[in-house]
């Protein structure tokens, strides 16, 4: 029998009023989720994957309720999207008000104030006091692709430098920029040309050790750009200040500033892909602020609009204005409803100082993760900033061989207990935690207790 689209026994909506408590009333997945999974198999393309085997009904704060009535602790935030919550009152009200006036006109046909307001906010919030412009799009990949277009137009150059373990999206160009073949690139080529991949300062895996990782990696990258590409051929260097899908890798100290300095000297545009790190996720409004980086272009999405699809490229006015009139845009780019949501979400991030909240989340979480690392040799590294934290699973002490199977087993044990955690990393061996900023301390600590239980089930003590 088909599962209903709604379940009448459940609360009607999510948002801040949703009880903030983990509660399991069935096994995971429950019968309604299993029935919906059968319907999904008959109608949804196989290539669209899901981390959790449950279907969502309501969400808010740090809780997601599935169609069987199980209340799960959410340490994923829809992959860093719902930092302000899944249904924050101010965002819901802004969306409803805007949708009641109009849902679409296309900014390229008849513009509207909400688009301008988001661009003004981005000019104010992004690093640097220079004059800025923005263009709005729908997805992170679309914004990354447009950042490359803008860089090529502004510099008259073609080459684009990207990095090992990078993730930039699933369009043809951004697949070329993304490092990981499976599942993102396999079978989808040929890819766009003039993309050059460089070593990343990955402290846990740098052959010379973490202490000189940033310095050594930067020198190697600069030499490779000069000798193998030619600095004068490079339009842009595109980098995530903290890698997302690549495994929450925080580059070695000094790596980003040295590359930014080199780019400025060589006329290469430094492009910060802050799709996952932006809007307070790392404890600063933008991750590049941690090392005082002022990018020429900054790409944002995910956390910008409280769950609605919106992305942006923001940068120096003369660079952003380089493309010809009509060269940038898209029918749905900068949707008025998404822009209204973004203005409300940005106001919440600032007024509630959610960057400070992200730093507080790190203060609660990192000691617990380090304690797990001390207990279990399979936890090779603990890393991240703010509410963007991860553990990397390996074969054992002194053996950095990635252990994807063990990471998957820990994640599955968390899921069975009602805790949403995500995996990441080139080898799929990293567990990443992305709690919403609005999660309560008690619920966060309970989630970490559940993670500890899952580790005890799967991992052998040292």
Backbone torsions as a table, in degrees:
resi	resn	phi	psi	omega
1	UNK	NA	136.3	179.8
2	UNK	-66.9	141.4	174.8
3	UNK	-75.0	145.0	176.3
4	UNK	-67.6	157.0	176.2
5	UNK	-70.7	-25.1	178.1
6	UNK	-129.5	161.9	179.6
7	UNK	-123.6	111.6	-171.3
8	UNK	-65.2	-19.1	-179.7
9	UNK	-75.5	-8.6	-173.1
10	UNK	-96.9	158.5	175.1
11	UNK	-59.6	150.5	-172.4
12	UNK	-73.3	-25.4	-176.4
13	UNK	-149.7	166.7	176.5
14	UNK	-97.3	-138.2	179.3
15	UNK	91.5	-175.0	-175.2
16	UNK	-60.4	-23.6	-178.7
17	UNK	-79.1	-6.7	-179.8
18	UNK	-67.3	130.8	179.3
19	UNK	-53.3	130.4	-175.1
20	UNK	-95.4	71.7	-179.3
21	UNK	-149.4	136.8	174.0
22	UNK	-71.7	136.6	-177.6
23	UNK	-152.5	119.3	178.2
24	UNK	-109.6	119.9	-179.9
25	UNK	-111.2	-12.5	173.7
26	UNK	-137.9	174.2	167.7
27	UNK	-66.6	164.3	177.6
28	UNK	-108.1	116.4	-0.6
29	UNK	-81.9	156.1	177.4
30	UNK	-85.9	179.1	-175.0
31	UNK	-62.4	-38.6	179.1
32	UNK	-67.5	-40.5	177.0
33	UNK	-65.5	-37.9	179.2
34	UNK	-65.8	-39.6	178.3
35	UNK	-66.0	-40.5	176.8
36	UNK	-65.7	-33.5	177.5
37	UNK	-63.0	-35.6	176.3
38	UNK	-65.9	-42.2	177.2
39	UNK	-64.1	-41.1	178.5
40	UNK	-58.4	-44.7	-177.3
41	UNK	-61.0	-27.1	-179.4
42	UNK	-86.6	-11.1	-171.4
43	UNK	-134.3	-21.1	-176.4
44	UNK	-104.2	136.1	-179.3
45	UNK	-57.8	139.5	-176.6
46	UNK	-59.7	-30.0	-176.2
47	UNK	-70.6	-11.9	177.2
48	UNK	-87.8	113.1	-175.0
49	UNK	-99.2	167.4	174.0
50	UNK	-140.2	141.7	178.4
51	UNK	-73.1	-46.8	-175.5
52	UNK	-99.6	146.2	-180.0
53	UNK	-88.8	18.0	-177.4
54	UNK	-114.6	159.0	177.9
55	UNK	-108.3	130.5	-174.9
56	UNK	-75.5	144.9	173.5
57	UNK	-117.6	-43.1	-178.9
58	UNK	-152.4	155.9	179.7
59	UNK	-156.3	152.2	176.3
60	UNK	177.9	152.5	-176.1
61	UNK	60.3	-124.1	177.7
62	UNK	-110.6	21.5	-175.1
63	UNK	-122.4	140.0	169.5
64	UNK	-123.6	127.8	179.6
65	UNK	-102.8	129.1	179.9
66	UNK	-91.9	177.2	-174.1
67	UNK	-69.7	-10.8	175.3
68	UNK	-95.1	-1.0	-179.6
69	UNK	90.8	6.1	174.9
70	UNK	-75.6	131.5	178.4
71	UNK	-102.6	113.0	-173.9
72	UNK	-104.5	144.1	173.6
73	UNK	-78.3	128.5	-173.9
74	UNK	-101.6	105.7	172.7
75	UNK	-110.5	31.0	178.6
76	UNK	-122.1	-28.7	178.4
77	UNK	51.6	36.6	-179.3
78	UNK	58.4	37.7	-173.3
79	UNK	62.0	60.8	171.6
80	UNK	68.8	23.5	-178.2
81	UNK	-93.4	-44.3	-169.4
82	UNK	-100.1	53.4	178.0
83	UNK	-60.2	-35.7	-179.9
84	UNK	-85.1	0.7	-177.8
85	UNK	110.7	158.4	-176.5
86	UNK	-76.0	-21.9	-178.0
87	UNK	-151.1	53.7	-179.3
88	UNK	-58.7	135.5	-174.1
89	UNK	-53.6	-44.6	-176.8
90	UNK	-66.7	-36.7	178.7
91	UNK	-69.7	-44.3	178.4
92	UNK	-59.3	-44.4	-179.2
93	UNK	-64.5	-41.7	179.6
94	UNK	-64.4	-41.3	178.5
95	UNK	-63.6	-46.4	-178.5
96	UNK	-62.8	-42.8	-178.9
97	UNK	-64.3	-45.0	-179.1
98	UNK	-67.5	-43.0	179.6
99	UNK	-62.5	-31.8	177.7
100	UNK	-70.0	-24.4	177.7
101	UNK	-88.0	-51.0	170.6
102	UNK	-170.8	147.1	-179.7
103	UNK	-96.7	-20.5	-175.1
104	UNK	-167.0	139.1	165.2
105	UNK	-134.6	-17.9	-169.2
106	UNK	76.1	114.5	-177.6
107	UNK	-58.8	-27.9	-179.6
108	UNK	-77.1	-10.1	177.6
109	UNK	-103.2	-62.9	174.8
110	UNK	-131.4	105.7	-175.5
111	UNK	-69.1	171.4	-177.0
112	UNK	-146.8	159.1	-170.7
113	UNK	-67.7	-29.7	-175.2
114	UNK	-63.2	-38.4	177.2
115	UNK	-61.8	-47.0	179.5
116	UNK	-61.8	-40.4	-179.6
117	UNK	-61.9	-40.5	177.7
118	UNK	-65.2	-42.0	178.9
119	UNK	-64.0	-37.2	176.2
120	UNK	-64.6	-41.5	178.9
121	UNK	-64.5	-40.9	178.8
122	UNK	-64.3	-38.9	177.8
123	UNK	-62.9	-36.2	-178.9
124	UNK	-76.0	-37.1	-170.5
125	UNK	-89.7	-32.1	-175.1
126	UNK	-72.6	155.3	-174.4
127	UNK	-61.9	145.5	175.7
128	UNK	100.5	141.1	-179.8
129	UNK	-95.2	7.2	-178.8
130	UNK	-73.6	165.7	176.3
131	UNK	-69.4	136.6	-173.8
132	UNK	-130.1	159.1	170.3
133	UNK	-133.2	159.8	175.8
134	UNK	-136.6	156.1	168.4
135	UNK	-130.6	138.6	-174.8
136	UNK	-106.0	144.4	-178.9
137	UNK	-137.0	-160.8	-173.0
138	UNK	-111.3	-44.0	-176.7
139	UNK	-121.8	163.4	177.3
140	UNK	-61.9	-42.6	179.5
141	UNK	-61.5	-40.9	178.9
142	UNK	-62.2	-40.1	179.5
143	UNK	-68.3	-41.5	177.4
144	UNK	-60.0	-45.4	-179.3
145	UNK	-60.9	-40.3	178.9
146	UNK	-70.5	-31.4	175.1
147	UNK	-61.5	-39.3	177.1
148	UNK	-66.2	-43.7	176.9
149	UNK	-56.2	-46.2	-178.0
150	UNK	-64.8	-43.6	-179.7
151	UNK	-62.1	-42.8	179.2
152	UNK	-65.4	-40.2	178.9
153	UNK	-65.0	-41.0	-175.5
154	UNK	-73.7	-32.6	-174.7
155	UNK	-100.6	-21.0	-173.8
156	UNK	71.6	16.7	-179.8
157	UNK	-112.9	165.1	-174.7
158	UNK	-111.0	-37.0	-168.2
159	UNK	-71.4	146.2	178.0
160	UNK	-129.6	128.4	178.9
161	UNK	-98.7	129.5	175.7
162	UNK	-130.5	-174.5	-168.3
163	UNK	-132.9	158.5	173.1
164	UNK	-55.3	143.8	176.6
165	UNK	70.9	4.5	-176.3
166	UNK	-70.1	150.0	167.9
167	UNK	-131.3	124.4	-179.3
168	UNK	-128.4	-4.0	176.4
169	UNK	138.7	-173.3	-171.5
170	UNK	-122.0	5.6	171.3
171	UNK	-73.4	171.8	-176.8
172	UNK	-60.6	-47.3	179.5
173	UNK	-65.3	-44.8	-176.6
174	UNK	-74.3	-23.7	169.7
175	UNK	-64.7	-39.5	176.0
176	UNK	-61.3	-35.2	-179.5
177	UNK	-78.2	-25.4	179.5
178	UNK	-77.1	142.5	-174.7
179	UNK	-85.6	-38.9	-166.6
180	UNK	-78.7	124.2	-176.8
181	UNK	-74.3	-49.6	-174.6
182	UNK	-108.6	122.6	9.8
183	UNK	-98.6	4.9	-164.8
184	UNK	-79.3	-30.2	-171.0
185	UNK	-120.0	-23.8	-172.0
186	UNK	-57.6	122.9	176.2
187	UNK	83.8	1.5	-173.9
188	UNK	-108.4	2.7	-177.8
189	UNK	-79.3	-177.8	2.2
190	UNK	-74.3	156.8	-174.9
191	UNK	-104.7	168.1	-178.9
192	UNK	-60.8	143.0	-178.7
193	UNK	-84.2	179.9	175.4
194	UNK	63.3	34.1	173.4
195	UNK	-113.5	125.7	-174.4
196	UNK	-123.1	125.7	-175.1
197	UNK	-98.6	136.1	-176.6
198	UNK	-119.9	160.4	176.8
199	UNK	-65.9	146.4	176.0
200	UNK	-104.8	145.0	174.7
201	UNK	-76.6	86.6	-175.6
202	UNK	-102.7	94.5	-169.1
203	UNK	-53.8	-42.3	-176.5
204	UNK	-65.4	-26.4	-174.2
205	UNK	-117.9	7.3	-178.8
206	UNK	-74.1	127.7	-175.3
207	UNK	-57.4	-31.8	-178.8
208	UNK	-85.8	4.3	-179.6
209	UNK	91.5	160.1	-174.1
210	UNK	-68.9	-25.6	-172.5
211	UNK	-63.9	-41.8	-177.6
212	UNK	-108.9	14.5	-175.4
213	UNK	-57.2	-50.6	-176.7
214	UNK	-60.7	-47.1	-178.6
215	UNK	-63.8	-47.9	-176.6
216	UNK	-68.0	-42.2	-178.7
217	UNK	-65.8	-41.3	178.6
218	UNK	-61.3	-43.7	179.1
219	UNK	-61.4	-40.4	-179.8
220	UNK	-66.2	-43.7	179.8
221	UNK	-62.2	-47.1	-178.1
222	UNK	-61.5	-41.7	178.5
223	UNK	-63.5	-42.8	-179.7
224	UNK	-65.2	-39.7	178.1
225	UNK	-63.1	-44.1	-177.8
226	UNK	-67.4	-40.2	-170.9
227	UNK	-93.6	-31.6	-172.7
228	UNK	-103.0	-22.4	179.3
229	UNK	-114.6	-45.4	-169.8
230	UNK	95.4	113.7	-175.2
231	UNK	-57.0	-33.2	-178.9
232	UNK	-70.6	-7.8	178.5
233	UNK	-97.6	-6.6	-171.1
234	UNK	-93.8	122.5	176.2
235	UNK	-80.1	-43.3	-172.3
236	UNK	-150.6	146.1	166.6
237	UNK	-108.4	118.6	-174.7
238	UNK	-112.2	123.7	-176.2
239	UNK	-146.9	144.2	170.0
240	UNK	-83.9	122.0	179.6
241	UNK	-58.2	-32.1	164.8
242	UNK	-133.0	125.3	-176.0
243	UNK	-68.8	144.2	-179.4
244	UNK	-93.9	-90.8	-179.6
245	UNK	-57.5	-26.6	179.5
246	UNK	-66.7	-9.8	174.8
247	UNK	121.2	23.1	178.5
248	UNK	55.8	41.4	-180.0
249	UNK	-77.7	121.2	173.2
250	UNK	-91.6	112.6	-175.7
251	UNK	-58.0	150.5	179.1
252	UNK	-55.2	146.9	-176.6
253	UNK	-54.4	131.1	177.5
254	UNK	91.9	-14.0	-176.9
255	UNK	-62.8	-52.9	-177.9
256	UNK	-64.9	-46.8	178.6
257	UNK	-59.7	-38.6	-179.1
258	UNK	-67.6	-39.4	177.8
259	UNK	-66.9	-39.2	178.5
260	UNK	-63.4	-40.4	177.9
261	UNK	-63.2	-45.6	178.9
262	UNK	-61.6	-44.2	179.9
263	UNK	-59.8	-44.6	-179.6
264	UNK	-60.4	-41.0	-179.9
265	UNK	-69.1	-31.9	-173.3
266	UNK	-96.8	1.1	-178.2
267	UNK	72.4	21.7	177.7
268	UNK	-94.9	135.0	179.0
269	UNK	-79.6	128.8	177.4
270	UNK	-90.1	114.7	-175.7
271	UNK	-111.9	117.6	177.8
272	UNK	-94.0	115.4	174.2
273	UNK	-85.2	97.1	-179.0
274	UNK	-106.5	32.0	179.9
275	UNK	-57.1	-46.6	-179.0
276	UNK	-92.8	-27.3	-174.0
277	UNK	-90.2	-14.9	-171.5
278	UNK	-75.3	166.6	174.7
279	UNK	61.2	56.8	168.4
280	UNK	80.0	-1.9	-173.6
281	UNK	-57.6	-37.3	-175.4
282	UNK	-97.8	9.5	-178.8
283	UNK	94.6	-2.4	168.6
284	UNK	-129.3	160.2	-179.4
285	UNK	-57.0	-38.9	175.9
286	UNK	-135.9	143.3	-173.0
287	UNK	-65.0	-29.5	-178.7
288	UNK	-66.1	-16.4	177.4
289	UNK	-67.7	-22.4	-178.7
290	UNK	-62.1	-27.3	178.0
291	UNK	-120.7	24.5	175.2
292	UNK	56.7	37.9	177.3
293	UNK	-85.3	132.0	172.9
294	UNK	-113.7	97.8	-176.8
295	UNK	-71.9	156.2	173.1
296	UNK	-71.8	-39.2	175.9
297	UNK	-133.0	143.3	176.8
298	UNK	-130.6	132.4	-177.2
299	UNK	-107.3	129.5	-178.3
300	UNK	-131.3	157.1	176.4
301	UNK	-169.4	-137.2	175.5
302	UNK	35.7	-92.6	-171.7
303	UNK	-73.8	2.3	-172.2
304	UNK	-70.1	-29.4	-167.4
305	UNK	-132.3	27.0	172.5
306	UNK	61.3	24.0	177.3
307	UNK	115.8	-11.4	177.2
308	UNK	-90.8	151.7	-175.8
309	UNK	-75.4	114.7	179.1
310	UNK	-157.5	141.6	175.3
311	UNK	-145.8	169.2	-175.7
312	UNK	-154.2	153.0	163.5
313	UNK	-117.7	126.4	-179.6
314	UNK	-125.6	139.4	179.7
315	UNK	-170.5	-175.9	-179.3
316	UNK	-55.8	137.4	-172.1
317	UNK	-55.8	-43.5	-176.2
318	UNK	-68.1	-28.2	177.6
319	UNK	-77.1	-48.2	-178.8
320	UNK	-63.5	-29.7	-179.1
321	UNK	-87.0	3.0	-177.9
322	UNK	-67.7	-42.5	-179.2
323	UNK	-63.4	149.7	179.6
324	UNK	-63.7	154.6	176.5
325	UNK	-57.8	128.6	-175.8
326	UNK	91.9	-6.5	-178.4
327	UNK	-77.6	-18.0	178.8
328	UNK	-120.1	152.0	175.5
329	UNK	141.6	-163.2	-176.5
330	UNK	160.5	146.3	-173.5
331	UNK	-54.4	-45.2	-174.9
332	UNK	-100.5	-0.6	-177.6
333	UNK	-60.9	127.9	-179.2
334	UNK	69.1	42.5	176.8
335	UNK	-47.5	136.3	-179.4
336	UNK	-60.1	-35.0	179.2
337	UNK	-69.3	-42.9	177.9
338	UNK	-65.3	-37.3	178.5
339	UNK	-65.8	-40.6	176.8
340	UNK	-61.3	-42.4	177.6
341	UNK	-62.4	-40.6	-179.0
342	UNK	-63.9	-43.3	179.9
343	UNK	-62.3	-38.2	177.5
344	UNK	-69.9	-42.3	-179.4
345	UNK	-65.4	-43.0	178.8
346	UNK	-62.3	-40.5	177.7
347	UNK	-61.2	-40.7	177.7
348	UNK	-64.9	-43.8	-179.4
349	UNK	-59.4	-41.4	-179.1
350	UNK	-76.7	-49.4	-172.9
351	UNK	-67.2	-34.5	179.5
352	UNK	-92.9	2.2	-178.1
353	UNK	48.2	59.0	-177.3
354	UNK	-71.8	-16.3	171.4
355	UNK	-64.1	-41.2	175.7
356	UNK	-65.0	-36.5	177.7
357	UNK	-63.6	-39.4	177.3
358	UNK	-62.3	-40.0	178.0
359	UNK	-65.4	-36.9	177.4
360	UNK	-64.8	-39.3	176.9
361	UNK	-58.8	-42.6	177.6
362	UNK	-62.6	-40.5	180.0
363	UNK	-62.4	-34.1	177.6
364	UNK	-78.7	-36.1	-168.6
365	UNK	-88.0	-43.7	-173.4
366	UNK	-58.7	-43.6	177.6
367	UNK	-59.2	-36.0	179.4
368	UNK	-68.5	-40.5	179.1
369	UNK	-68.2	-40.4	177.8
370	UNK	-64.4	-36.1	177.4
371	UNK	-63.8	-38.9	175.6
372	UNK	-64.6	-39.6	178.0
373	UNK	-62.8	-36.5	177.5
374	UNK	-67.9	-30.9	-175.4
375	UNK	-84.9	-34.5	-172.4
376	UNK	-119.6	120.2	-179.2
377	UNK	-66.7	-18.8	178.9
378	UNK	-72.3	-15.8	175.6
379	UNK	-88.1	101.4	-174.7
380	UNK	-83.0	-29.2	-175.5
381	UNK	-152.3	144.3	172.1
382	UNK	-121.6	130.1	-174.1
383	UNK	-156.9	172.7	176.7
384	UNK	124.3	178.4	177.5
385	UNK	-139.4	146.5	176.0
386	UNK	58.9	-131.6	179.9
387	UNK	-97.8	36.6	178.5
388	UNK	-134.5	86.0	-168.1
389	UNK	-128.9	154.0	-175.2
390	UNK	-153.7	158.5	168.8
391	UNK	-124.9	140.2	179.1
392	UNK	-107.0	127.2	-177.7
393	UNK	-95.6	131.6	-178.7
394	UNK	-132.5	178.7	-176.9
395	UNK	-64.1	-34.7	-178.7
396	UNK	166.8	-179.4	-178.6
397	UNK	-56.1	128.8	178.5
398	UNK	78.9	-5.4	179.5
399	UNK	-116.9	106.2	-176.8
400	UNK	-85.2	10.2	179.4
401	UNK	-59.5	123.6	-178.2
402	UNK	-61.0	141.2	-178.8
403	UNK	-122.1	84.1	-179.1
404	UNK	-64.1	-42.0	-176.2
405	UNK	-62.1	-41.5	179.8
406	UNK	-68.4	-40.0	176.2
407	UNK	-60.4	-42.2	178.9
408	UNK	-64.8	-37.5	180.0
409	UNK	-67.7	-40.4	176.9
410	UNK	-64.7	-43.8	179.2
411	UNK	-61.0	-43.7	179.9
412	UNK	-63.4	-38.6	177.3
413	UNK	-64.5	-36.8	174.4
414	UNK	-63.6	-46.2	-177.1
415	UNK	-61.1	-41.7	179.0
416	UNK	-61.6	-29.3	-178.7
417	UNK	-90.1	2.2	177.6
418	UNK	87.6	33.5	177.6
419	UNK	-124.8	123.7	177.8
420	UNK	-88.6	114.4	171.3
421	UNK	-129.0	158.0	-176.8
422	UNK	-117.9	154.5	172.7
423	UNK	-101.7	167.0	-179.4
424	UNK	-164.8	-176.6	175.0
425	UNK	99.8	148.9	179.0
426	UNK	-55.2	-35.9	-179.3
427	UNK	-101.2	6.3	179.4
428	UNK	67.3	24.6	-173.3
429	UNK	-109.7	17.2	-178.1
430	UNK	-116.2	132.7	171.4
431	UNK	-98.7	124.4	-177.4
432	UNK	-113.0	143.2	179.9
433	UNK	-117.1	124.8	-179.0
434	UNK	-133.3	62.5	-177.4
435	UNK	-64.5	148.1	171.2
436	UNK	-63.2	146.5	-179.8
437	UNK	-60.7	-27.4	-173.7
438	UNK	-87.6	4.1	176.0
439	UNK	-63.1	143.0	177.6
440	UNK	-75.4	156.5	177.2
441	UNK	-59.3	-43.6	-177.7
442	UNK	-61.7	-42.5	-178.6
443	UNK	-69.5	-39.1	176.5
444	UNK	-60.9	-46.7	-179.1
445	UNK	-65.2	-35.8	175.7
446	UNK	-63.9	-41.2	177.1
447	UNK	-59.8	-39.7	178.1
448	UNK	-68.9	-32.6	173.5
449	UNK	-62.6	-41.8	179.1
450	UNK	-64.5	-41.7	176.3
451	UNK	-59.4	-41.2	178.6
452	UNK	-63.6	-39.5	176.9
453	UNK	-62.7	-42.2	179.7
454	UNK	-64.6	-41.2	176.8
455	UNK	-62.8	-41.2	178.7
456	UNK	-62.8	-33.2	178.5
457	UNK	-70.0	-38.4	-168.7
458	UNK	-101.0	-38.1	-168.9
459	UNK	-97.2	148.9	175.5
460	UNK	-92.0	135.0	177.3
461	UNK	-62.8	158.8	177.6
462	UNK	-60.1	NA	NA
